[in-house]
Amino acid sequence: MNGRPIAVSAGAEGTVRFWKLPGFQPAAEPLNGTSAMFVELGDGPGVLTKGEYGARLWDLSTRKVVKRFLENTVFTLGDYGGVRALFASDGETVRVWNPATRALMRTLRTSGAYAMAVGRLRGRQILVAYEGEDSPLRIWDLASGRKIGREFYMDDEYATPEWMTIAEIGGRTLLLARSYLGIHQWDLAAQKDMGMLVSGNLESREDDNEDQEDYSTSALTTDRGRQVLALGQFTSDHQSLTKSVPASTFLWDPVRGRRLGTLKGHQGAVTALASGTLDGKPVLLSGSRDNTIRLWDVRARRQIGDPSPAGPIDGAEAAAFATIDGRPIVVTGEENGTVRTWDPATRRPAGKPMRGAPTSDLGGLTSLAATDLDGDPVAVIGRWPTDIRVWNLKTSTLLETLPVPSKPGDDGGLWQLVTVRQAAGPLVVATVGTAGGPRTFTWDLRTRRLTARFDLDPRGENWISDTLVSLVDGQAYVVAYNGGYRSHRLSRRVEIWDATGRRISAFTVSPLSGEKPDEEFQVYHMGRFGCRVAVLATSGSDSVRVLDPATGRDLTPPIDLGGEGSASARLLGVAEMGGHTIALTEVGVDDSRTSRVWDLTTRKPLSAPMKEVYWRAFAAGAPYLVSAGPEEQLLLWRLANAP
């Protein structure tokens, strides 16, 4: 672009980004899309993006869409008629387009083309098309539009090719195809199945074969005139949807079938690979679930420069806003307790990751809050069961671990914490599960001393199913409630306490019309809603209830979040911003759920529905709003009307 090399990336959160190489500085404003392919338009650069809107071919010089395609269209690039053509298949009909002129060059009627590769065989231009599940691959002569040679199959009826390419390797014209089984290869001239070049099937893996891996992406590159096959390793933690596991890119000699080297650095599965040249040298670009892109020197087997700016890599469980030297900073806490800071203006890390000493008996992060201590910004994080740590965000150093009193049998763990700003110094207020029921503790953050404690169930009635701690007008309040699903005479009971242990109110929330008394009831937030203090809750439907914290009565009609049928709603996070109550919501049935950012005050959604939002990080700091996105992504919003 503009005479400089760039990288194009796309993520599940729906953003296509452009990066200068090397260095990964932004090269252009992002576009919408979940996948992208660079396309040379002849007189300038172009990009093909895909998303819920279908597919669009963009002229990057003018930032205009020059051609549109239907949503399920399959694409590949290949030489045809002297140009680098764009092949587009709707399943059976393959159309060949000249990207420079947008002219249709060829129409090919096939028996099915759900994956494609274009190349040359004995001087003829050919297309290999995969016809679909339990169907063959066929070779088509692009000049005559006829099938040539015999059909051939994958090794397994469920092995769908996720990547195919035709290449001259070792003096033979080979088709390489990647499926969950590994890399298949066929000699197209000899019409011969060459078997598996690289195996990646977990079920058939031999214990003594260390070269067998799971692969999620692949690319062909060169090194000193010979072909090199790059394979991105797929890794995951089967106990967690969000936890990332380090992964590598393996370089293979496709002629001899042996591994040439390993490129290490990614902290999550390698999900995308692309090859190219930079300053005359072969390079690889790799994208990963750790939300970084890395540039590699293929010949030297080393990384070139730093990776691209990254998001959280281990499931950001919580988020907050802080201020460092007058600048707003996003603070995130990951499942493993790692704390990171981000500059929302540049979308880059604002400091070093903060990791505590590994402790085998510590569980996931439960809460995070930010405040100031003696003029320095600090983050207070809680990890299960009772680990509370205080980090200096300016120096990225651990200041202290707060002592949490416990007794034998106290296995409830740390539930939630908040920080309270006071003239004498900040306080930390937390709820902890104990053998006698939930208990609230308060610490003076300056002295690290425990200053107060009280039981939320002093009579031992075992009625509390959950608690939350909220800030209202700078004061901390604890809400204890029964979720309704526990068989108890105090079902749907709510009690509200201040941080000194004084009970403010107690009430029982009535079911909505048509709602069963034992429907699940959950409280998510207490704070300002417009000009009044309110408690936000859900009770088995797709609506949010706004309750009076003194009586439990509905202050407004329930807020419909747009679910269908028996859908239920959850609030993954709530924040107050500019007089508005903003929430990250989740609506659906069982595993079929979508998330969305809503302005509950105006009863309007602020984002499109999102799937695969596995965590609940959410925070506001004018004019920014940060929310969880699909997979490991953080979504940063700049609200136009924020103060």
N, C-alpha and C positions, 0 to 999 in steps of 0.2 A: 504494500500500500504506500503510495507516494514514494516509490523507489526503495522502501525499507521492508525487510522481512517481518512478518507478523505471524502470530498464532491465533487460531480461532477456537474457542471452547464453548461448551454448552452444558448445562446441568439440569438435574431433575426439577429444580425450583423454577425453571422456565426462563433462564437468562442466557443469551448468547453474548460472549465477551470477546474483545479484540485486544491483543497484547503485542507490544513491541518486543523484538528479539535482538540480542539477549536482554535480560533484566526484568521482563514482564511488567513494564509500565503500561497503563491503559493507552491504546492507540486510537480508539474511537468510542462513541457512545454505544452502550449495549443495545441489543435488539431482543424481542421476545422469541422464545423457542426453547425446546428441550433437546434438539440435536441440530448440528450444523455441518455443512460441507462447503469447502472453498471451491469456487467455480470461476475460472478465468473467462471474462466477457469479451476479450479481444482488445478493447480499448481501455480496460481498467479492471479492477478486482470486483468480484461478486461473491455472494454467499447464498447458499440454499439453506433455509431454516425450516424446521418442522415443529408443529405444536398442535394444540386443539383446533386451531384455525385451518389445518391442512398443511400445505407446504408453500413457501414463497421464495422466489428468486429475487435477490436484492442487488441493485447496483450500488456498491459502497461509496462510489464517488459522489452520487447524487442523493443517497439514502432513500431511494425510491424502489418500490416493488415493480419489477418488469415482467413477471409472469407468476401465475398462481396455479397450484395443483390441488387435487383432492386429498383428503386426509390420509388414506391408506396407500398412497402411491409409493412404490419402491424405486430407489434410484441407484445408479452407478455411473461412473465416468469411463469413457473409452475413446480410442481413436476411430474416427469414421469420416470418410470423405475429406481427409486432409485437415480436419479440425478435432480438437478435444471436445467430444460431443457429450451431451447429457442424455442418458437412457432412462426413461420413465415408464414403469409398468403399473397398470391398474389390476394386475392379476393374470390377465391373458393377453392383452394387447400391449406391445412394447412400442413406444414412440421415441424416435431419436431426434433431439432438438439441437440446433446450433445455438449455443449460449450467446454468441456475439450478436446475431441477428434475430434470435428468437424464432427462426424459421423451422418448420417441421421438415426434416430431411428424409425420414423413413418411418414406415409403419409396418410392424411385424406381428402377425397373428400367430400366437403360440398355444400350446396345450396347457400353459401355466407358467408364470414367471414371478415367483415370490421371493427369489434371490437370484442375482445375476452376476456374471463376470464377462468381460469383453477382452478379446485378444486376437492373435493371428495363429493360424494353423496351416502349414504348407502354403504360405502366401495368401491365404484367404482370411478375410475378416470374419470372426465367429463370435457368437454369443452363447454362453452356457447358461441355461435356465433351470432352476429347481421348480418342479411342478407342484409341490405341496406335500403334506404329510402322507407317508406311505406311497409316495409317487416318485418317479425317477428324475434324474437330471438328463437333459438332452442338449445336443450341440446343434446350433442353427447357423447356416450360412447367411450372413447379412446381405450378400449381393443378390442371391436367388430367393431368399426367404424360405428355404427348405431345410428340413432336418437332414443331417448327415451323420454317418456312423451309427453305432448302436447306443441304446440308452444304458445308463448305469445307476446304481443305487448306493445310498449310504449303508453303513454296516448295521444300522438299527432303524426300525420303522419310525421311532420317535426322535431320531437324530436329525434335527433341522439345521441346515447350514446357516450360521450367524455371520459368516464372512467368507467370501470366495475371491480368488484371484487367479489369473492365468499368467504363467511366467516361464521363461526359458531357464531351466535349471539343469546343469550337468549335460548340456547338449540335447535335452528333451523338452517338449512342450508339456508342462504339467498344469493340472488344475489342483489347487490347494483349497480345502474347505475346512472351516473350524466348526465343530459342534461340541456338545457336552462330552463327547467321547474323546475329543482331542483334535489333531490335525490329520485329515484324510488326504490322500494324494492319488491322482490318476494320470497315466500317460495318455494324452489325448490322441497322439498320432498312432500309437500302437493299440489304442482302445483297451488298455490294460489297467486293472485295479492294482495299485502299488501298495495297498495296505495303509496302515497307520504310520505316519511319519513321527508323530509325537502323541503319546497316549495321555489322556487326562481324566479317565473315568475312575472315580473313587471306588465304585463297586468291584471293578476288576483289578484294582491296584495290588501289585505284589509288594509284600512288606520289605523285600530286599532291593527294590528298585527305587532309588532316591530321585531319579529323574522324572518320575510321574508326579504331576501337579494338576491342579484345577486351573484352567485358563479362561479368562473373561474377555480378552481382546487380543488382536494380532496385527502385524504389519510386516511388509517386506522392505528391506533396505539393502544397501551394498556396503562392502568394505574391501578396498583394494581390488575392485573389479569382480568380486564374487558376491552372490546373493546371500543375504543373512535374514533369517526369519526371527522376528521379535515376538515374544509371547508374554502377555501381562498376566501375572498370577492373581487368582481369586482367593481371598482369605476372608474368614468370618469367625465370629465367636458365636457358637451355637446356643449359648446361654443368654445372649443379649441381642436385641434388634439394632442397637446403636453403637456398641463397642467396636472399635476398629482394631485390626490385627495387621502388623507390618507385612508388606508384600514387595516382591521384586519383579523385574522384567528380565526374562531369560533370552539370551541370544543363541540361536541354533544354526548349525550348518545343514541346510536341507539336502545337500548331496550325500554327505556321509552320515547324516542322522545323529549328530552328536552336539552336545552343548559347548558353546564357545566362550560364554562368559555370563555374568550376572550383574545387573544394575540395581543397586540397593539404595533405598532412601525413603520410599513412600511408607507411611504409617497406616495405610488402609489398602484395600484391594485395588489393583490397577485396572481401570475400567475403560481406558481409551489410549490408543497408540496411533501415531502418524509419523511418517518418514519424510525427510526433505534434505536440503543442503543449506549450509550457512558458512559463508566465506570459503566456498569450495569444498567443505568437509561434509561427510554424511552425518546427519543428526537425527535423533528421535525425540518426539514429544510424547510425554506420558501424562495421563490424567488419572486421578485416584479418588477413592472415597475419603481420603484425608483432605479433600477439597483443595488440592494444589495441582499445578501443572509443573513438570520439571523438564528441562532441556538437557539432552545427553549427547556427548561426543561418542559416536559408535566405535571409532577406531581406538580411542584412548580408554574406552569403557569407564568414563567418569562424567559426573554432572557438571554442566556449564552454568556457573553463577548460582544465585539463590532461586528457590522455587517461587511461584506466583503467590500473591497474598492468599492466606488460607482462612477458612472458617474453623469452628471447633471440630475436632477429629474423634471425640469419644462421647458423643451425645450430650450436647449442652442441656443440662437439666434445669438451669436457672440463669437469669440475667438481671443486671441492674445497671443504672447509670451513675457515674461519678464524674468529678472534675479534677483534672490535673493541669496545673498552671493556667487556669482559666479556660481550658478546652474541655468540651463534653467527651466522655470516654464510655464506651460500652464495656461492661465487665461480664464475663461468662464463666460459669462453673460447670465442669464436665462430670460425667458419671464417676470417673476415677478420682475425683477431687482436684483435678488440675484447674487453676484459675488463669484466665487470659484476659488481656485488655486490648481493645480495638479502637482505632480512630475512625469515627463514622464518616468523616469528611473524605478520607483517603481509602477507607475500607482495608487498611493495613494494620498489622499488630502494632500496638503502642508501647509494648514493653516485652520483657522476657516472660515465658510461661512460668507459673508458680506451682511447683509440685512439692507436696510434703513427702517426708520419708515414707517409703512403701510399708504398709502395715497390713498383714494378711487377714486380721480379724475386722478390718474396716469394710463397710458396705458402701452403697452408692450415696451420692450427694443428695441431701434432702432440702437444703435451702441456702440462699445467698443474700446478703444485704450489704450495702455500701454506705459509708458515712465519713466524717472527718474526725481525726484525732490529733490534737495539738498542731493543727494547720496542714496535716498530711492526709491524703485520701487513703482509706483503708477498706478492705473487703473482709467480711466475716462470713465464713462458710461452715455449714453443719453437715457432717457425714454420719451415717448410721454406724454403730448404735449411739455413741455419745461423744463424738469428736467435734469440737468447735475450735477453729483456727482463725487467727487474725493476721492478714497480710497487708503490708505497706505497698500500695499500688504504684507509688512513685519510684521506689527502689526495688520492687519485686522481691522483697525479703519477708520472711516469716517473723512476726513480732512476738506472738504468744499463742499458747493453747489454753483455752479457758477450762478450769476444772468443773466437771459435772458430777455432783454427788450421786452415788448409786449404792444400792444394797443388793445382797444375793437375791436372785429371782427377778430383778429389774431387767426384763428383756423387751420392753416396749420400744426403746430407742428414741432418738431425737426426732420430733415431728416437724417443727417449724421454728424459725426465729426471725426477728426484726431488730433494727437498730432505731433508737430514739434519740434525737438531738436535744440536748439540754444545755443551759448556760454553764452548769458545773462540769459538763463533760458528757459524752454519749453513753447510753445504756444499751445493753443487749437483753432482749426479752425472748425466752424460748419455752416451748412446751416439750416435755419429755415423758414417755410412758414408763410407769413404774409398776411394781407388783401391786400397789394399792390404788392404781388408777393414774390418770395423767396428772402431772404436776407442772407448775409454772415456776421458772427461775429467772432472776434478774441479776445482771452483773454490771458493775461500774467498769466501763471499758478502759478508762485511764489507769485505774489501780488494779484491774483484773480481779477484783474481789466480788464475791457473791453477796448481794445486798438484800435480797428478798426471795422467799419461796412460799408457795401455798398450793394446797390440793384443790383440784377442780371437782373431785367427788369425795368430799370429806366424810360422808355417811357410808361410803363403800357400797353403793347400790349397783355399781357396774353397769351404768346406763349409757356411758359416753362411747360412741363409736368413732368419733374423730374430733379434732380441734383445729382452729386456725388462729393466727395472730395477725391483726391488721392495725395499720396506723390511721387514725382519724384526727385531723387537725393537729398533728404532731404528737398525739398521745397514743400509747399502745393499748389495745383491747384484745382480750382472749374470748373467742366464741367456742363453746363446747356444745355438741349436739348429738342426738341419736338419729341415725339414718333411716329409721323406720323398718328396715329389713330384719333387725334383731327383735325377737319376740320379747317385749318388755312393756310394762305398764307406762313407762315414760317415753314411748315411741314418738318421734318427731319433736321431742322437747329440745329447746334451745336455751342456754344460759350464757349471759355476757358478763365478763369481769373486767375490771381495770387492772393495771399492772401492780397495784398495791395489794390485790387480793380482795377487793370489795366487789360484791356481786351487784351489777347495775340493773339487770332485768332477767326475767325467766318467763317463758311462754311456750305454748305448743302450737305448731303450725298446722292449720287445717288443710285437708286434701282439696285440690281443685275439683270442680264439678266433673263427675264421671271418673274420678281417680280413686283407686283403691287405697285404703289407709296404710297398707303394707308396701306400697310402691317405694322404691329407693328414693330417699331424700338426702340432698347434699348441699352444704353451705360452702361458698367459695370466697366470699369477700364481704368486708364491711367497710364502708367509706362514704364519701359524698356522692350522691346521685342528684345532679342538679343542685338545688339549694338545700336539700335535706340529707340527713344521714340515713343510709339504708343498708340492709343485708341482702346480698344476691344469692339465690339458691335455685336448684332445680329439683323436680319431684316426679321423675319418671316419664315426662313428656318431652317434646322438642322445644319447650319454652323456658325462659328465664323468669323467675319471680323476683320482684322488688319488694322487700318486706320492711315494715316498721320495726326498728330494733327494740322498741319498748313493748309492743303488743303482738308482733308477728303477723299483723294484717297486711294485705297487699296494698302498697301505696299507689300502684298503677296497674293496669291490665297486664297480664304476662306478655313478655316479649317473644314473639314467634320467630324462631331461627330457621324456619323453612324446611323442616324435616317432613318425611312422608310416612303415613301409616303408623307403625308402632315405634318409630324412631325416638331415641332419647337424646338429651343434650347434656354436654359437660362444658365447663369453663376451664380451659387449660391455663389461663392467666388473665388477670384483670389489672388495669392501670387507670389512673385518673390524669387527664391532660386537658388543660385549657377549659375547665368546666364540663368536660365530657368524660364519660366512663367508657373506656375502650377494652375489648375483651378478645382473646383468642379462643374461639369456640370449636367444639367438635360435636357433630350430629350424625346419627346413623343407627344401624342395627348390627349388633355383634361385631364381626370383623369388617363390615362394609360401612366405613365411617369417613367423613370428610371434615376438614378443618377450614376455618374462615375467620378473618378479623372483622369484628363488628363494632360500630359505634352504638352502644346500647342506649345512649341518651336520645339519639335521633331515630333509633330502631332501623338503621341502615347498614348493610355490609360495606366494608372498606376494601375487600379483596375478593378475588375469585375463589371458588372452592379449591382446596388442596388435599391431595391424598398422600399417604405415607408420611404423615407428621407424627413421629414417634416420641417426641419429647415436648416439654412444656415451657421452655425459656420464653419469657415475655417481660418487657419493661418499657417505660416511657421516660423521656427526658427531652423537653422541648428544644428544638422542633422535631426530634427524632422519636421513632417508635421501632423497637426491635422485637421480632417474633420468630418462633420456630417455623421452619419450612420443611419441605419433603426431605426425607433421609437425614443427612447431617448438616443441612443448610440453615444459616441464619438469614432472615429477610430483614432488610433495613428500609424503613419507610421515613419519608420526610413529609410531614403533614402541612399542607399549604396554609391552613388557618391557625396553626399552633402559635402561641405567644412567643 
